[in-house]
Amino acid sequence: MARVAQRLLVSLLLTLGAMPAANAADFPSKPVRLIVTFSPGGTLDVLARLFAARLRDTWSQPVVVENRIGANGAIGVEHVARSAPDGHTLLLNATLILITQQLQKTPYDVLRDLTGVIQTTVYLNALGAHPKVGVSTIGELIELAKKQPGRLNYGSGGNGSSLHLYMELLKSAARIDITHVPYKGSAPALQALLAGEVDLVFDTTQSMIPLAKSGKVRPLLVTGTKTLDALPGVPPMDKVFPGLNIDGWHGIFVPAGTPKPIVERIAADIRAAVLSPALSARLQEMGFEVTGLDPERFGAVVRSDYERWGKLIRENKIRAD
C-alpha cells in the first residue's frame, strides 16, 4: 500500500507540474485585472485604460482597470503582491514605487514580491524658473546659487515626492544650496511657481512646455539625454552632468512567482500593443517615449534605480511628510 501511495503522489506531482496554469498558450483563462494605485483621470489611469483596450482585443478576455488608492500607492501595490501569481492580476506603476518603499514602512518588498514584466514608456521632466529669478540658462542658475547659497528656493509635491528627489539629485550634482518648499501635490507647487512664491520647480514636460512657450516660465534643463524640439536650446541633463539621467518610467508588474512563460507572454503582447502605430503615436502625443523593455532589461532598470534612489534618500536624509 505504501508503494502504491508513493506512486500516486509522484504521479500527482508530475500532473500538477504540467498543469496549464504555467502554459502561456492558455493565458489568459479568465478576466485580467489591471491595478492602478492612483485616482481615475491621472496619468497612470489614462495609460492603463489605453493598454486595457488593446489587450482585450489581443486576449479575447475582459481587462478591467481597478483603482486601488491610498498610502501613496502602497495599498494597491500590496494587493498585487499578495495576489495569485498566475498573470491575471497586473500592476501599472511608475518610478515612484521604488521611492515609496524607501520612505515609509510597506508590507511588501518591490524587489522580492513583484516581478517586472515590461517598461512601457519613459517620461521627461523639465526644470523651470520664474522670470523674476533673472536666469535664462542652467549655468546662470548654478552661478547664482553658488554666489548666494540658500537664497533661492524650489517647490515640489511634498517631501519624498519624485520631483523633490529629482531636484535634490540636481543639487548634489551641481553642489549648490537651494531651499526646499514642499506643497501638497505637484499642481499647487506649479501654481506657486507661476505666482512667484517659489523660484524653481521640476515638473513634467507636458506641464512645462506650454508655460515655457507662453513666457510664464523659463526652462533651464530637461531630464534625459536628448534635446527636445519643443524646448529648443534647453540642454538635457546628461549633457550638463555626464552620466546623470533621471528619467521617470511606467511599467507593468506581476506577483513574484508568476511562471516565466506567462511573464514573457504578457510582455510580448503589451510590447506589441505599445509599439503599434496607433497607440505609439498616441503615447508620443502625450509626451512619452515608448520603450517596451523586456523583463530582463526592465528588471535591471528597477534594481539599478532602487539603489540610486535609496542612496540619494539616505545621503540627503530625506523623510516623507
CORLINCOR-V594150 format. One record per pair of residues at least 12 apart in sequence whose ideal C-beta (glycine too) atoms are under 10 Angstrom apart, sorted by the first residue. I is the first residue (numbers start at 1). J is the second residue. If there is no record, write none. Layout:
BEGIN
i->I j->J
i->I j->J
END
This chain:
BEGIN
i->21 j->84
i->21 j->85
i->21 j->86
i->21 j->87
i->21 j->88
i->21 j->258
i->21 j->259
i->21 j->262
i->22 j->85
i->22 j->86
i->22 j->87
i->22 j->258
i->22 j->259
i->22 j->260
i->22 j->261
i->22 j->262
i->23 j->259
i->23 j->261
i->23 j->262
i->23 j->265
i->24 j->87
i->24 j->259
i->24 j->260
i->24 j->261
i->24 j->262
i->24 j->263
i->24 j->264
i->24 j->265
i->24 j->266
i->24 j->268
i->24 j->269
i->25 j->261
i->25 j->265
i->26 j->261
i->26 j->262
i->26 j->265
i->27 j->59
i->27 j->61
i->27 j->86
i->27 j->87
i->27 j->88
i->27 j->259
i->27 j->261
i->27 j->262
i->27 j->263
i->27 j->265
i->27 j->266
i->27 j->269
i->28 j->55
i->28 j->58
i->28 j->59
i->28 j->60
i->28 j->61
i->28 j->62
i->28 j->63
i->28 j->86
i->28 j->87
i->28 j->88
i->28 j->262
i->28 j->265
i->28 j->266
i->28 j->269
i->29 j->59
i->29 j->61
i->29 j->86
i->29 j->87
i->29 j->88
i->30 j->61
i->30 j->62
i->30 j->86
i->30 j->88
i->31 j->56
i->31 j->59
i->31 j->61
i->31 j->62
i->31 j->63
i->31 j->64
i->31 j->88
i->32 j->52
i->32 j->55
i->32 j->56
i->32 j->59
i->32 j->61
i->32 j->62
i->32 j->63
i->32 j->64
i->32 j->87
i->32 j->88
i->32 j->89
i->32 j->90
i->32 j->266
i->33 j->52
i->33 j->62
i->33 j->63
i->33 j->64
i->33 j->65
i->33 j->66
i->33 j->68
i->33 j->79
i->33 j->80
i->33 j->83
i->33 j->88
i->33 j->89
i->33 j->90
i->33 j->91
i->34 j->47
i->34 j->48
i->34 j->49
i->34 j->51
i->34 j->52
i->34 j->55
i->34 j->63
i->34 j->64
i->34 j->65
i->34 j->66
i->34 j->80
i->34 j->89
i->34 j->90
i->34 j->91
i->34 j->92
i->34 j->252
i->35 j->48
i->35 j->64
i->35 j->65
i->35 j->66
i->35 j->67
i->35 j->68
i->35 j->75
i->35 j->76
i->35 j->77
i->35 j->79
i->35 j->80
i->35 j->83
i->35 j->89
i->35 j->90
i->35 j->91
i->35 j->92
i->35 j->93
i->35 j->253
i->36 j->48
i->36 j->49
i->36 j->65
i->36 j->66
i->36 j->67
i->36 j->68
i->36 j->69
i->36 j->73
i->36 j->76
i->36 j->90
i->36 j->91
i->36 j->92
i->36 j->93
i->37 j->66
i->37 j->67
i->37 j->68
i->37 j->69
i->37 j->70
i->37 j->71
i->37 j->72
i->37 j->73
i->37 j->74
i->37 j->75
i->37 j->76
i->37 j->77
i->37 j->78
i->37 j->79
i->37 j->80
i->37 j->91
i->37 j->92
i->37 j->93
i->37 j->94
i->37 j->96
i->37 j->97
i->37 j->100
i->38 j->67
i->38 j->68
i->38 j->69
i->38 j->70
i->38 j->72
i->38 j->73
i->38 j->76
i->38 j->92
i->38 j->93
i->38 j->94
i->38 j->96
i->39 j->67
i->39 j->69
i->40 j->65
i->40 j->67
i->40 j->69
i->41 j->67
i->42 j->67
i->42 j->69
i->43 j->94
i->43 j->121
i->43 j->123
i->43 j->204
i->43 j->206
i->43 j->250
i->43 j->286
i->43 j->287
i->43 j->288
i->44 j->65
i->44 j->67
i->44 j->73
i->44 j->76
i->44 j->91
i->44 j->92
i->44 j->93
i->44 j->94
i->44 j->96
i->44 j->250
i->45 j->65
i->45 j->67
i->45 j->69
i->45 j->92
i->46 j->286
i->47 j->65
i->47 j->92
i->47 j->94
i->47 j->120
i->47 j->121
i->47 j->250
i->47 j->274
i->47 j->283
i->47 j->286
i->47 j->288
i->48 j->63
i->48 j->65
i->48 j->66
i->48 j->67
i->48 j->90
i->48 j->91
i->48 j->92
i->48 j->250
i->48 j->252
i->49 j->63
i->49 j->65
i->50 j->65
i->50 j->120
i->50 j->273
i->50 j->274
i->50 j->279
i->50 j->282
i->50 j->283
i->50 j->286
i->51 j->63
i->51 j->65
i->51 j->90
i->51 j->92
i->51 j->120
i->51 j->250
i->51 j->252
i->51 j->269
i->51 j->270
i->51 j->273
i->51 j->274
i->51 j->279
i->51 j->283
i->52 j->64
i->52 j->65
i->52 j->90
i->52 j->92
i->52 j->273
i->53 j->65
i->53 j->273
i->53 j->279
i->54 j->269
i->54 j->270
i->54 j->272
i->54 j->273
i->54 j->274
i->54 j->276
i->54 j->278
i->54 j->279
i->55 j->90
i->55 j->266
i->55 j->269
i->55 j->270
i->55 j->272
i->55 j->273
i->57 j->273
i->58 j->268
i->58 j->269
i->58 j->270
i->58 j->272
i->58 j->273
i->59 j->265
i->59 j->266
i->59 j->269
i->61 j->88
i->63 j->88
i->63 j->90
i->65 j->90
i->65 j->92
i->66 j->79
i->66 j->80
i->66 j->89
i->66 j->90
i->68 j->80
i->68 j->91
i->71 j->100
i->71 j->104
i->71 j->106
i->71 j->107
i->72 j->96
i->72 j->97
i->72 j->99
i->72 j->100
i->72 j->101
i->72 j->103
i->72 j->104
i->72 j->106
i->72 j->158
i->72 j->160
i->72 j->161
i->72 j->320
i->72 j->321
i->73 j->91
i->73 j->93
i->73 j->94
i->73 j->96
i->73 j->97
i->73 j->99
i->73 j->100
i->73 j->101
i->73 j->106
i->74 j->97
i->74 j->100
i->74 j->101
i->74 j->104
i->74 j->105
i->74 j->106
i->74 j->107
i->74 j->108
i->75 j->106
i->75 j->107
i->76 j->91
i->76 j->92
i->76 j->93
i->76 j->97
i->77 j->91
i->77 j->93
i->77 j->97
i->77 j->100
i->77 j->101
i->77 j->106
i->77 j->107
i->77 j->108
i->77 j->110
i->77 j->113
i->77 j->114
i->77 j->253
i->78 j->106
i->78 j->107
i->78 j->108
i->78 j->113
i->79 j->91
i->79 j->108
i->79 j->255
i->80 j->92
i->80 j->93
i->80 j->108
i->80 j->113
i->80 j->114
i->80 j->253
i->80 j->254
i->80 j->255
i->81 j->106
i->81 j->107
i->81 j->108
i->81 j->109
i->81 j->110
i->81 j->112
i->81 j->113
i->81 j->114
i->81 j->253
i->81 j->254
i->81 j->255
i->81 j->256
i->82 j->107
i->82 j->108
i->82 j->113
i->82 j->255
i->83 j->254
i->83 j->255
i->83 j->258
i->84 j->255
i->84 j->257
i->84 j->258
i->85 j->115
i->85 j->254
i->85 j->255
i->85 j->256
i->85 j->257
i->85 j->258
i->85 j->259
i->85 j->262
i->85 j->263
i->86 j->254
i->86 j->255
i->86 j->257
i->86 j->258
i->86 j->259
i->86 j->262
i->87 j->117
i->87 j->254
i->87 j->255
i->87 j->258
i->87 j->259
i->87 j->261
i->87 j->262
i->87 j->263
i->87 j->265
i->87 j->266
i->88 j->254
i->88 j->255
i->88 j->258
i->88 j->262
i->89 j->253
i->89 j->254
i->89 j->255
i->89 j->258
i->90 j->117
i->90 j->252
i->90 j->253
i->90 j->254
i->90 j->255
i->90 j->258
i->90 j->266
i->90 j->270
i->91 j->114
i->91 j->116
i->91 j->117
i->91 j->251
i->91 j->252
i->91 j->253
i->91 j->254
i->91 j->255
i->92 j->120
i->92 j->250
i->92 j->251
i->92 j->252
i->92 j->253
i->92 j->270
i->93 j->110
i->93 j->114
i->93 j->116
i->93 j->249
i->93 j->250
i->93 j->251
i->93 j->252
i->93 j->253
i->94 j->121
i->94 j->123
i->94 j->162
i->94 j->248
i->94 j->249
i->94 j->250
i->94 j->251
i->95 j->122
i->95 j->123
i->95 j->162
i->95 j->165
i->95 j->166
i->95 j->246
i->95 j->247
i->95 j->248
i->95 j->249
i->95 j->250
i->95 j->251
i->95 j->301
i->95 j->302
i->95 j->305
i->95 j->306
i->95 j->309
i->96 j->160
i->96 j->161
i->96 j->162
i->96 j->165
i->96 j->248
i->96 j->309
i->97 j->110
i->97 j->114
i->97 j->251
i->97 j->253
i->97 j->302
i->97 j->305
i->97 j->306
i->98 j->110
i->98 j->111
i->98 j->162
i->98 j->301
i->98 j->302
i->98 j->303
i->98 j->304
i->98 j->305
i->98 j->306
i->98 j->307
i->98 j->308
i->98 j->309
i->98 j->310
i->99 j->160
i->99 j->161
i->99 j->162
i->99 j->164
i->99 j->165
i->99 j->305
i->99 j->306
i->99 j->309
i->99 j->310
i->99 j->312
i->99 j->313
i->99 j->318
i->99 j->320
i->100 j->160
i->100 j->162
i->100 j->320
i->101 j->306
i->101 j->309
i->101 j->310
i->102 j->160
i->102 j->165
i->102 j->306
i->102 j->309
i->102 j->310
i->102 j->311
i->102 j->312
i->102 j->313
i->102 j->314
i->102 j->318
i->102 j->320
i->103 j->159
i->103 j->160
i->103 j->161
i->103 j->165
i->103 j->309
i->103 j->310
i->103 j->313
i->103 j->318
i->103 j->319
i->103 j->320
i->103 j->321
i->104 j->160
i->104 j->319
i->104 j->320
i->104 j->321
i->108 j->255
i->108 j->256
i->109 j->256
i->110 j->253
i->110 j->256
i->110 j->302
i->110 j->303
i->110 j->306
i->111 j->256
i->111 j->299
i->111 j->302
i->111 j->303
i->111 j->306
i->111 j->307
i->112 j->256
i->113 j->253
i->113 j->255
i->113 j->256
i->113 j->257
i->114 j->253
i->114 j->254
i->114 j->255
i->114 j->256
i->114 j->258
i->114 j->302
i->115 j->252
i->115 j->253
i->115 j->254
i->115 j->255
i->115 j->256
i->115 j->257
i->115 j->258
i->115 j->260
i->115 j->263
i->115 j->295
i->115 j->298
i->115 j->299
i->115 j->302
i->116 j->251
i->116 j->252
i->116 j->253
i->116 j->254
i->116 j->263
i->116 j->267
i->116 j->293
i->116 j->294
i->116 j->295
i->116 j->296
i->116 j->297
i->116 j->298
i->116 j->299
i->116 j->300
i->116 j->301
i->116 j->302
i->116 j->303
i->117 j->251
i->117 j->252
i->117 j->253
i->117 j->254
i->117 j->258
i->117 j->262
i->117 j->263
i->117 j->264
i->117 j->265
i->117 j->266
i->117 j->267
i->117 j->268
i->117 j->270
i->117 j->271
i->117 j->293
i->117 j->294
i->117 j->295
i->117 j->298
i->117 j->299
i->118 j->250
i->118 j->251
i->118 j->252
i->118 j->253
i->118 j->263
i->118 j->264
i->118 j->266
i->118 j->267
i->118 j->268
i->118 j->269
i->118 j->270
i->118 j->271
i->118 j->273
i->118 j->274
i->118 j->291
i->118 j->292
i->118 j->293
i->118 j->294
i->118 j->295
i->118 j->297
i->118 j->298
i->119 j->249
i->119 j->250
i->119 j->251
i->119 j->252
i->119 j->267
i->119 j->271
i->119 j->274
i->119 j->290
i->119 j->291
i->119 j->292
i->119 j->293
i->119 j->294
i->119 j->295
i->119 j->297
i->119 j->298
i->119 j->299
i->119 j->301
i->119 j->302
i->120 j->249
i->120 j->250
i->120 j->251
i->120 j->252
i->120 j->270
i->120 j->271
i->120 j->273
i->120 j->274
i->120 j->275
i->120 j->279
i->120 j->283
i->120 j->288
i->120 j->290
i->120 j->291
i->120 j->292
i->120 j->293
i->120 j->298
i->121 j->247
i->121 j->248
i->121 j->249
i->121 j->250
i->121 j->251
i->121 j->274
i->121 j->280
i->121 j->283
i->121 j->284
i->121 j->286
i->121 j->287
i->121 j->288
i->121 j->289
i->121 j->290
i->121 j->291
i->121 j->292
i->122 j->223
i->122 j->224
i->122 j->245
i->122 j->247
i->122 j->248
i->122 j->249
i->122 j->250
i->122 j->251
i->122 j->288
i->122 j->289
i->122 j->290
i->122 j->291
i->122 j->293
i->122 j->301
i->123 j->204
i->123 j->205
i->123 j->206
i->123 j->223
i->123 j->224
i->123 j->247
i->123 j->248
i->123 j->249
i->123 j->250
i->123 j->283
i->123 j->286
i->123 j->287
i->123 j->288
i->123 j->289
i->124 j->204
i->124 j->205
i->124 j->206
i->124 j->208
i->124 j->209
i->124 j->222
i->124 j->223
i->124 j->224
i->124 j->226
i->124 j->228
i->124 j->231
i->124 j->236
i->124 j->237
i->124 j->246
i->124 j->247
i->124 j->248
i->124 j->287
i->124 j->288
i->124 j->289
i->125 j->162
i->125 j->163
i->125 j->166
i->125 j->167
i->125 j->201
i->125 j->202
i->125 j->203
i->125 j->204
i->125 j->205
i->125 j->206
i->125 j->207
i->125 j->208
i->125 j->221
i->125 j->222
i->125 j->223
i->125 j->224
i->125 j->237
i->125 j->246
i->125 j->247
i->125 j->248
i->126 j->201
i->126 j->202
i->126 j->203
i->126 j->204
i->126 j->205
i->126 j->206
i->126 j->207
i->126 j->208
i->126 j->209
i->126 j->211
i->126 j->212
i->126 j->217
i->126 j->219
i->126 j->220
i->126 j->221
i->126 j->222
i->126 j->223
i->126 j->224
i->126 j->228
i->126 j->230
i->126 j->231
i->126 j->234
i->126 j->237
i->127 j->141
i->127 j->154
i->127 j->163
i->127 j->166
i->127 j->167
i->127 j->170
i->127 j->200
i->127 j->201
i->127 j->202
i->127 j->203
i->127 j->208
i->127 j->217
i->127 j->218
i->127 j->219
i->127 j->220
i->127 j->221
i->127 j->222
i->127 j->223
i->127 j->234
i->127 j->237
i->128 j->154
i->128 j->190
i->128 j->193
i->128 j->194
i->128 j->199
i->128 j->200
i->128 j->201
i->128 j->202
i->128 j->203
i->128 j->207
i->128 j->208
i->128 j->209
i->128 j->211
i->128 j->212
i->128 j->216
i->128 j->217
i->128 j->218
i->128 j->219
i->128 j->220
i->128 j->221
i->128 j->234
i->129 j->141
i->129 j->144
i->129 j->152
i->129 j->154
i->129 j->193
i->129 j->198
i->129 j->199
i->129 j->200
i->129 j->201
i->129 j->217
i->129 j->218
i->129 j->219
i->129 j->220
i->129 j->221
i->130 j->192
i->130 j->193
i->130 j->194
i->130 j->195
i->130 j->196
i->130 j->197
i->130 j->198
i->130 j->199
i->130 j->200
i->130 j->201
i->130 j->216
i->130 j->217
i->130 j->218
i->131 j->196
i->131 j->215
i->131 j->216
i->131 j->217
i->131 j->218
i->132 j->196
i->132 j->199
i->132 j->218
i->133 j->152
i->133 j->196
i->133 j->198
i->133 j->199
i->133 j->200
i->133 j->218
i->133 j->220
i->134 j->199
i->134 j->218
i->135 j->152
i->135 j->199
i->135 j->200
i->135 j->218
i->135 j->220
i->136 j->218
i->136 j->219
i->136 j->220
i->136 j->233
i->137 j->218
i->137 j->219
i->137 j->220
i->137 j->221
i->137 j->233
i->137 j->234
i->137 j->235
i->137 j->240
i->138 j->170
i->138 j->174
i->138 j->219
i->138 j->220
i->138 j->221
i->138 j->234
i->138 j->235
i->138 j->237
i->138 j->239
i->138 j->240
i->138 j->241
i->139 j->174
i->139 j->220
i->139 j->235
i->139 j->240
i->140 j->218
i->140 j->220
i->141 j->170
i->141 j->174
i->141 j->176
i->141 j->178
i->141 j->199
i->141 j->200
i->141 j->218
i->141 j->220
i->141 j->221
i->142 j->170
i->142 j->171
i->142 j->173
i->142 j->174
i->142 j->175
i->142 j->176
i->142 j->220
i->142 j->240
i->143 j->176
i->144 j->176
i->144 j->178
i->144 j->199
i->145 j->171
i->145 j->174
i->145 j->175
i->145 j->176
i->145 j->177
i->145 j->178
i->145 j->199
i->145 j->200
i->146 j->174
i->146 j->175
i->146 j->176
i->146 j->177
i->148 j->177
i->149 j->175
i->149 j->176
i->149 j->177
i->149 j->178
i->149 j->179
i->150 j->176
i->150 j->177
i->150 j->178
i->150 j->179
i->151 j->177
i->151 j->178
i->151 j->179
i->151 j->199
i->152 j->176
i->152 j->177
i->152 j->178
i->152 j->179
i->152 j->198
i->152 j->199
i->152 j->200
i->153 j->178
i->153 j->179
i->153 j->180
i->153 j->181
i->153 j->192
i->153 j->197
i->153 j->198
i->153 j->199
i->153 j->200
i->154 j->167
i->154 j->168
i->154 j->170
i->154 j->171
i->154 j->178
i->154 j->179
i->154 j->180
i->154 j->181
i->154 j->182
i->154 j->189
i->154 j->192
i->154 j->193
i->154 j->198
i->154 j->199
i->154 j->200
i->154 j->201
i->154 j->202
i->155 j->167
i->155 j->180
i->155 j->181
i->155 j->182
i->155 j->183
i->155 j->186
i->155 j->188
i->155 j->189
i->155 j->190
i->155 j->191
i->155 j->192
i->155 j->193
i->155 j->197
i->155 j->198
i->155 j->199
i->155 j->200
i->155 j->201
i->155 j->202
i->155 j->203
i->156 j->168
i->156 j->180
i->156 j->181
i->156 j->182
i->156 j->183
i->156 j->185
i->156 j->186
i->156 j->188
i->156 j->189
i->156 j->192
i->156 j->198
i->156 j->200
i->156 j->201
i->156 j->202
i->156 j->203
i->157 j->182
i->157 j->183
i->157 j->184
i->157 j->185
i->157 j->186
i->157 j->187
i->157 j->188
i->157 j->189
i->157 j->190
i->157 j->201
i->157 j->202
i->157 j->203
i->157 j->321
i->158 j->182
i->158 j->183
i->158 j->184
i->158 j->185
i->158 j->186
i->158 j->188
i->158 j->189
i->158 j->320
i->158 j->321
i->159 j->180
i->159 j->182
i->159 j->318
i->159 j->319
i->159 j->320
i->159 j->321
i->160 j->182
i->160 j->313
i->160 j->318
i->160 j->319
i->160 j->320
i->160 j->321
i->161 j->182
i->161 j->183
i->161 j->184
i->161 j->185
i->161 j->186
i->161 j->189
i->161 j->202
i->161 j->320
i->161 j->321
i->162 j->186
i->162 j->202
i->162 j->246
i->162 j->248
i->162 j->309
i->163 j->186
i->163 j->189
i->163 j->190
i->163 j->201
i->163 j->202
i->163 j->203
i->163 j->204
i->163 j->248
i->164 j->180
i->164 j->182
i->164 j->183
i->164 j->186
i->164 j->189
i->164 j->202
i->164 j->316
i->164 j->318
i->164 j->320
i->164 j->321
i->165 j->202
i->165 j->246
i->165 j->308
i->165 j->309
i->165 j->312
i->165 j->313
i->165 j->316
i->165 j->318
i->166 j->202
i->166 j->203
i->166 j->223
i->166 j->237
i->166 j->246
i->166 j->247
i->166 j->248
i->166 j->312
i->167 j->180
i->167 j->200
i->167 j->201
i->167 j->202
i->167 j->246
i->168 j->180
i->168 j->202
i->168 j->312
i->168 j->313
i->168 j->315
i->168 j->316
i->168 j->318
i->169 j->202
i->169 j->223
i->169 j->237
i->169 j->241
i->169 j->244
i->169 j->246
i->169 j->308
i->169 j->309
i->169 j->311
i->169 j->312
i->169 j->316
i->170 j->200
i->170 j->202
i->170 j->220
i->170 j->221
i->170 j->223
i->170 j->237
i->170 j->240
i->170 j->241
i->170 j->244
i->170 j->246
i->171 j->316
i->172 j->241
i->172 j->244
i->172 j->312
i->172 j->315
i->172 j->316
i->173 j->237
i->173 j->240
i->173 j->241
i->173 j->242
i->173 j->243
i->173 j->244
i->173 j->246
i->174 j->240
i->174 j->241
i->174 j->244
i->178 j->199
i->178 j->200
i->179 j->198
i->179 j->199
i->180 j->198
i->180 j->316
i->180 j->318
i->181 j->197
i->181 j->198
i->181 j->199
i->181 j->200
i->181 j->201
i->182 j->321
i->183 j->197
i->183 j->198
i->183 j->201
i->184 j->321
i->186 j->201
i->186 j->202
i->186 j->203
i->186 j->204
i->186 j->207
i->187 j->203
i->187 j->207
i->189 j->201
i->189 j->202
i->189 j->203
i->190 j->202
i->190 j->203
i->190 j->204
i->190 j->207
i->190 j->208
i->190 j->211
i->190 j->217
i->193 j->208
i->193 j->211
i->193 j->216
i->193 j->217
i->194 j->211
i->194 j->216
i->194 j->217
i->200 j->217
i->200 j->218
i->200 j->220
i->201 j->217
i->202 j->221
i->202 j->223
i->202 j->246
i->203 j->217
i->204 j->223
i->204 j->248
i->204 j->287
i->204 j->288
i->205 j->219
i->205 j->222
i->205 j->223
i->205 j->224
i->205 j->228
i->205 j->230
i->205 j->231
i->205 j->234
i->205 j->287
i->205 j->288
i->206 j->230
i->206 j->286
i->206 j->287
i->206 j->288
i->207 j->287
i->208 j->222
i->208 j->230
i->208 j->231
i->208 j->234
i->208 j->287
i->209 j->222
i->209 j->228
i->209 j->230
i->209 j->231
i->209 j->234
i->209 j->287
i->210 j->230
i->212 j->230
i->212 j->231
i->212 j->234
i->213 j->230
i->213 j->231
i->218 j->234
i->219 j->231
i->219 j->232
i->219 j->233
i->219 j->234
i->220 j->234
i->220 j->235
i->220 j->240
i->221 j->234
i->221 j->235
i->221 j->236
i->221 j->237
i->221 j->239
i->221 j->240
i->221 j->241
i->222 j->234
i->222 j->235
i->222 j->236
i->222 j->237
i->222 j->238
i->222 j->239
i->222 j->247
i->223 j->236
i->223 j->237
i->223 j->238
i->223 j->244
i->223 j->245
i->223 j->246
i->223 j->247
i->223 j->248
i->224 j->236
i->224 j->237
i->224 j->238
i->224 j->239
i->224 j->245
i->224 j->246
i->224 j->247
i->224 j->248
i->224 j->289
i->225 j->237
i->225 j->238
i->225 j->239
i->225 j->242
i->225 j->244
i->225 j->245
i->225 j->247
i->226 j->238
i->226 j->239
i->226 j->289
i->227 j->239
i->228 j->287
i->230 j->287
i->245 j->308
i->246 j->305
i->246 j->308
i->246 j->309
i->246 j->312
i->247 j->289
i->247 j->291
i->247 j->301
i->247 j->305
i->248 j->288
i->248 j->305
i->249 j->288
i->249 j->289
i->249 j->291
i->249 j->293
i->249 j->298
i->249 j->301
i->249 j->302
i->249 j->305
i->250 j->274
i->250 j->283
i->250 j->288
i->250 j->291
i->251 j->270
i->251 j->291
i->251 j->293
i->251 j->298
i->251 j->299
i->251 j->301
i->251 j->302
i->252 j->266
i->252 j->267
i->252 j->270
i->252 j->295
i->252 j->298
i->253 j->298
i->253 j->302
i->254 j->266
i->254 j->267
i->254 j->295
i->260 j->295
i->263 j->294
i->263 j->295
i->264 j->294
i->264 j->295
i->264 j->296
i->266 j->295
i->267 j->292
i->267 j->293
i->267 j->294
i->267 j->295
i->267 j->296
i->267 j->298
i->268 j->292
i->268 j->294
i->268 j->295
i->270 j->292
i->271 j->290
i->271 j->291
i->271 j->292
i->271 j->293
i->271 j->294
i->272 j->292
i->273 j->292
i->274 j->288
i->274 j->290
i->274 j->291
i->274 j->292
i->275 j->290
i->275 j->291
i->275 j->292
i->276 j->290
i->280 j->292
END
